[in-house]
């Protein structure tokens, strides 16, 4: 496959997944903001969301004070923000258009219709009227795109590069989410044992789980009250949790193996080693050594893996 084609397919999927991840985080923050809470706690939540995407400096340069409505507008329809939903879905559609011949009609029409419908919804003010419904729509379109891709594409290199993009992006986002959310609680809320703090903790951990569609899965797996160490285990080490780091890296390794060539041996080894550490990891050891340090290192290694994949497959010679 031409490296330029592989590049477009890879990034089309990454941008679609990024738009979904952004919608998930915004939706949970929006729903949480409707609960009784202090202004300081609400601001902390929105600040954390911007930190996950490394957009806090950009936002503050534009708007200064953190306000829920401004953060949502910045993350949804600011075309100058490369991580906004509108920017991600535009980039996904442009990458799809560039390799229209490598896609099935169903995949192309799904991407194109998503872009056209997004613009209609934003122009009509549907986002402002019901943000929750808008975020559900973004998630649904991402699910539809993934389902149509798996259901209609030939199982060749094109599909594998698309899957690589999806799960590399998912691993990166889940690691950022867990790191920022756990760090916020450790910094500001651990050590307090009042009923109010415990109530906050319940909603906080529930929100984290809901942002990765993990609330019902947690109940099914652990059948217990929500405990931080188990949330960490579910989102980091559980291979049967679809959006966990372990599950994401399983997909990266398997799809990388299907497109491997003579020059990608080091890249495959790097991915396999990262997956093995999650496969044989123990959450007690990770927490004892520091979850933040573990996730920071994981993010660095995922970024290095993405750069290696680009060197081996995506950058035209």
C-alpha positions in Angstrom: 0.0 0.0 0.0 1.2 3.5 -0.8 2.3 5.3 2.4 0.2 8.3 1.6 -2.9 6.2 1.4 -2.1 4.5 4.7 -1.5 7.9 6.3 -4.9 9.2 5.3 -6.7 6.0 6.5 -4.8 6.1 9.8 -5.6 9.7 10.5 -9.2 9.5 9.4 -9.8 7.0 12.1 -7.7 8.8 14.7 -9.7 12.0 14.2 -13.0 10.2 14.3 -12.0 8.5 17.6 -10.7 11.9 19.0 -14.0 13.6 18.2 -15.9 10.8 20.1 -13.5 11.0 23.1 -13.9 14.7 23.3 -17.7 14.3 23.2 -17.6 11.7 25.9 -15.5 14.0 28.2 -17.7 17.0 27.5 -20.9 15.1 28.1 -19.8 13.8 31.5 -18.6 17.2 32.6 -21.8 18.8 31.4 -24.0 16.2 33.2 -21.9 16.5 36.4 -22.1 20.3 36.3 -25.9 20.0 36.7 -25.4 18.4 40.1 -25.2 20.6 43.3 -21.6 21.6 43.7 -19.4 24.6 44.5 -18.1 26.9 41.9 -14.5 25.8 42.8 -15.3 22.1 42.2 -17.1 22.9 38.9 -14.1 25.0 37.7 -11.8 22.2 38.6 -13.7 19.8 36.4 -13.6 22.0 33.4 -9.9 22.8 33.9 -9.2 19.1 34.1 -10.9 18.5 30.8 -8.8 21.2 29.1 -5.7 19.7 30.7 -6.5 16.3 29.3 -6.3 17.7 25.8 -3.3 20.0 26.7 -5.5 23.0 25.7 -5.5 24.9 29.0 -3.0 27.6 27.9 -4.8 28.1 24.5 -8.1 28.5 26.2 -6.9 30.9 28.8 -5.2 33.0 26.2 -8.5 33.4 24.4 -11.0 33.6 27.2 -9.1 33.9 30.5 -11.6 32.9 33.1 -12.9 29.3 32.9 -16.7 29.2 32.2 -18.6 26.0 31.3 -20.3 27.5 28.3 -17.1 28.9 26.9 -15.2 25.7 27.4 -17.9 23.7 25.6 -17.9 26.2 22.7 -14.1 26.0 22.5 -14.1 22.2 22.5 -17.1 21.8 20.1 -17.1 24.5 17.4 -13.9 26.6 17.5 -12.4 25.9 14.1 -9.0 27.3 15.3 -8.8 24.6 18.0 -7.3 21.6 16.3 -8.8 19.3 18.9 -12.4 20.6 18.8 -15.1 18.3 17.5 -15.7 20.4 14.4 -11.9 20.4 13.6 -11.6 16.6 14.2 -14.6 15.7 12.0 -13.5 18.0 9.3 -10.1 16.5 9.3 -11.6 13.0 9.3 -13.8 13.8 6.3 -10.9 15.4 4.4 -8.7 12.4 4.9 -11.5 10.1 3.8 -12.1 12.3 0.7 -8.4 12.0 -0.2 -8.6 8.2 -0.3 -12.1 7.8 -1.5 -11.1 5.0 -3.8 -9.8 2.9 -0.9 -13.1 3.1 1.0 -16.4 1.4 0.5 -19.3 3.6 -0.5 -20.8 3.0 2.9 -17.7 4.2 4.8 -17.3 7.3 2.6 -21.0 8.2 2.9 -21.0 7.8 6.7 -18.0 10.2 7.0 -19.4 12.7 4.6 -22.9 12.7 6.1 -21.5 13.1 9.6 -19.6 16.3 8.4 -22.7 17.7 6.6 -25.0 16.9 9.5 -22.6 18.4 12.1 -22.6 21.7 10.3 -26.4 21.7 10.1 -26.7 21.0 13.8 -24.3 23.7 14.8 -25.9 26.3 12.5 -29.4 25.5 13.7 -28.3 26.0 17.4 -29.0 22.4 18.4 -25.8 22.3 20.4 -26.8 25.2 22.5 -30.3 24.0 23.1 -29.4 20.5 24.2 -25.6 19.8 24.6 -26.2 16.3 26.0 -28.2 15.3 23.0 -25.5 16.7 20.7 -22.8 14.8 22.4 -24.8 11.6 22.1 -25.1 12.2 18.4 -21.3 12.6 18.0 -20.7 9.4 19.9 -23.3 7.6 17.8 -21.8 8.7 14.5 -18.4 7.5 15.7 -19.9 4.1 16.6 -21.6 4.0 13.2 -18.4 4.8 11.4 -16.5 2.0 13.2 -19.3 -0.5 12.6 -19.6 0.3 8.9 -15.9 0.1 8.5 -15.6 -3.4 10.1 -18.8 -4.5 8.4 -18.0 -3.5 4.8 -14.2 -3.1 4.4 -12.1 -5.8 2.9 -9.9 -7.2 5.7 -6.7 -6.0 4.2 -4.1 -3.4 5.0 -6.6 -0.5 4.6 -8.7 -1.8 7.5 -5.6 -2.6 9.6 -4.3 0.9 9.3 -7.7 2.3 10.2 -7.9 0.1 13.3 -4.4 1.1 14.2 -5.4 4.8 14.2 -8.5 4.1 16.3 -6.9 2.2 19.1 -3.7 4.2 19.3 -5.8 7.3 19.8 -8.0 5.5 22.3 -5.0 4.3 24.4 -3.7 7.9 24.4 -7.0 9.4 25.5 -7.8 6.8 28.2 -4.4 7.3 29.8 -4.8 11.1 29.8 -8.3 10.8 31.3 -7.2 8.5 34.1 -4.1 10.5 34.9 -5.8 13.9 35.1 -8.9 12.7 37.0 -6.9 10.6 39.6 -4.4 13.4 40.0 -7.2 15.9 40.7 -8.7 13.8 43.5 -5.4 12.9 45.0 -4.4 16.6 45.1 -7.6 18.1 46.4 -9.9 15.5 48.0 -7.9 12.6 49.4 -7.5 12.7 53.1 -11.0 14.1 53.8 -13.5 11.6 55.1 -16.7 13.7 55.6 -20.0 12.5 54.2 -19.9 15.3 51.7 -16.5 14.3 50.4 -17.5 10.7 50.1 -20.6 11.7 48.1 -18.3 13.8 45.9 -16.0 10.8 45.4 -18.9 8.6 44.3 -20.0 11.1 41.6 -16.4 11.7 40.6 -15.6 8.1 40.0 -19.0 7.4 38.5 -18.3 10.2 36.0 -14.9 8.8 35.1 -16.5 5.4 34.4 -19.4 6.8 32.4 -17.0 8.8 30.2 -15.6 5.5 29.0 -18.9 3.6 29.1 -17.5 1.7 32.0 -20.1 2.2 34.8 -22.2 -0.9 34.0 -19.1 -2.9 33.3 -17.7 -2.0 36.7 -20.8 -3.2 38.4 -20.8 -6.4 36.5 -17.1 -7.1 37.1 -16.7 -6.0 40.7 -20.3 -6.1 42.2 -19.1 -3.6 44.8 -19.0 0.1 45.7 -16.9 2.2 43.4 -13.3 2.2 44.7 -10.5 4.2 43.1 -8.0 1.3 42.9 -10.6 -0.9 41.1 -11.5 2.0 38.7 -7.7 2.2 37.9 -7.5 -1.6 37.4 -10.5 -1.6 35.1 -9.3 1.3 32.9 -5.6 0.3 32.8 -5.2 -3.5 33.1 -8.5 -5.3 32.2 -8.2 -6.7 28.7 -12.0 -7.3 28.6 -12.8 -3.6 29.1 -13.1 -2.2 25.5 -11.6 1.2 26.3 -8.9 0.1 28.7 -5.2 0.6 28.0 -4.7 -3.2 27.8 -7.6 -3.8 25.4 -6.4 -0.9 23.2 -2.8 -2.2 23.1 -4.1 -5.7 22.2 -5.7 -4.2 19.1 -2.6 -2.1 18.2 -0.3 -5.1 18.5 -2.6 -7.4 16.4 -3.2 -4.9 13.7 0.4 -3.9 13.6 1.3 -7.6 13.1 -0.9 -7.7 10.0 0.9 -4.9 8.2 4.5 -5.6 9.5 7.4 -5.4 7.1 11.2 -5.8 7.3 11.7 -2.2 8.6 9.0 -2.4 11.3 10.6 -5.0 13.6 11.6 -2.5 16.2 8.2 -0.9 16.1 6.5 -4.3 16.6 8.8 -5.0 19.5 8.1 -1.7 21.1 4.3 -2.3 20.9 4.6 -5.9 22.1 6.7 -4.8 25.1 4.2 -2.2 26.1 1.3 -4.6 25.8 3.2 -7.2 27.8 3.7 -4.8 30.7 -0.1 -4.3 30.8 -0.8 -8.0 30.4 1.3 -9.0 33.4 1.0 -5.8 35.4 -0.5 -5.6 38.9 -2.5 -2.6 40.0 -1.1 -2.7 43.6 2.4 -2.4 42.3 1.5 0.4 39.9 -0.2 2.4 42.6 2.7 1.8 45.0 5.1 3.1 42.5 2.8 6.0 41.5 0.0 5.9 39.0 0.9 9.3 37.6 4.5 8.2 36.9 3.2 5.0 35.2 0.7 6.9 33.0 3.2 9.6 32.1 5.6 7.0 31.0 2.9 5.2 29.1 1.9 8.3 27.2 5.5 9.0 26.3 5.8 5.5 25.0 2.5 5.6 23.0 3.7 8.8 21.4 7.0 7.2 20.5 5.1 4.2 19.1 3.0 6.6 17.0 6.1 8.2 15.7 7.6 4.8 14.9 4.5 3.8 13.0 4.7 7.0 11.0 8.4 6.4 10.1 7.8 2.8 9.1 4.5 3.1 7.2 3.0 6.6 6.8 5.5 9.1 5.7 6.0 9.0 1.9 9.5 8.1 0.7 
